[in-house]
Amino acid sequence: MLCLSDASCEEDTPTSQRYIEFSFENEARSLCAGSEDHLNHYFERAFEFFGIDAPDDFSVPVRVTNEVPCPWRACYQPDKKAVYISDLDKLGDRTSAVLRHELTHAIIDRFWGQGAPFLEEGLAESLSQTLDRATPPPLAPVGDMLGRIPAEVDYTAAAYFVRFLVDTRGLERFKQVFQRSLGRSRAEIEALMASIYGESFQALEAEYLSGPARCQYQLDVCEPESATAVGDRFHLTRAASCDDPEFYGSAGADDLDIATQQTIELESGGTYRLQIAYDVPPLSTEYPRSQVVMTRCGDCEEQSIRTFRQADEELQLEAGVYALEMVMPFDTVVTIDLQRVGP
């Protein structure tokens, strides 16, 4: 192709791959400007986790409908290769989290097929994390969930155990277990693990329960490759708007919270003063809903999660990568100031 100017070349440059096709039968809510980019970028990070090249022939239909063909408000249907969801967001859920989880099922199905519900939900949840980013529950045995239906699986516990298997025995052997587990009973899955891992399920579970802290992957928030380097100070102001391509979520008659993210890398550990303040619309009482979730990124022994409404306090922070997830009602402005004040 002969380009007569830089502008003409830019116009002919292919757009980035879009992995989602939305259709709306329930139009109660509409996507915010940054939602599709946020979800497409999540797909790219998931492809990287699975070690596959981003495919140019893959997209997932997402049907926003009042008639969801499952007992829940959202599900992925392998026979239709589509995600069904009754509403894009719901009060009490993490912004876009349910949709991320179901899209993760679509990715798994495309490249690995289907597995036993415990492994299926554990893998999807380990990557997407739908539940609140609260203090992790104490570890407990998981064997009695191996042959159960999805509604009887503790997603967080399954996610922890799946990550343990992947981290300690490798992704390839976990893939073998996953692809051969569908339709098997608990006893059959235990025998399958023993044949692939060369050790009993009881030994695996005992190691899982007695080892270090367990956790999930952080594909939904932490992006070390795009972190902003921070020396002694970080300052940020963001105004929540569904028209802003930095924000994801949805808009409707009931104004639920929308979100945006920022990943930073502290060059030095020490004492930091964190100040978080909000400007809200006149007569609004909604600022208590606003929150900044600070996630320490890294392996399980490094990870931590703190949630701040408003803040003016000193924190002991180690050097490393942190994700700031800002969740706010519409028209709210958040200001974050993080300054190193001591060793």
Buried (B, 14 or more C-beta within 10 A) or exposed (E): EEEEEEEEEEEEEEEEBEBBEBEBEBEBBBBBBBBBBBBBBBBEBBBEBBEEEBBEEBBBBBBBBEEBEEEEEBBBBBEEBBBBBBBBBBEEBBBBBBBBBBBBBBBBBBBBBBBBBBBBBBBBBBBBBBBEBEEBEEBEEBBEBBBBEBEEBBBBBBBBBBBBBBBBBEEEBBBBBBEBBBEBEBEBBBBBBBEBBEEEBEEBBEEBBEEEEBBBBBBBBBBEEEBEEBEEEBEBEBBBBBEBBBBBBBBBEEEBBBBBBBBBBBEEEBEBBBBBBBEBEEEEEBBEBBBBBBBBBBEBEEBBBBBBEBBEEEBEBEEBBBBBBBBBBBBBBBEBBBBBEEE
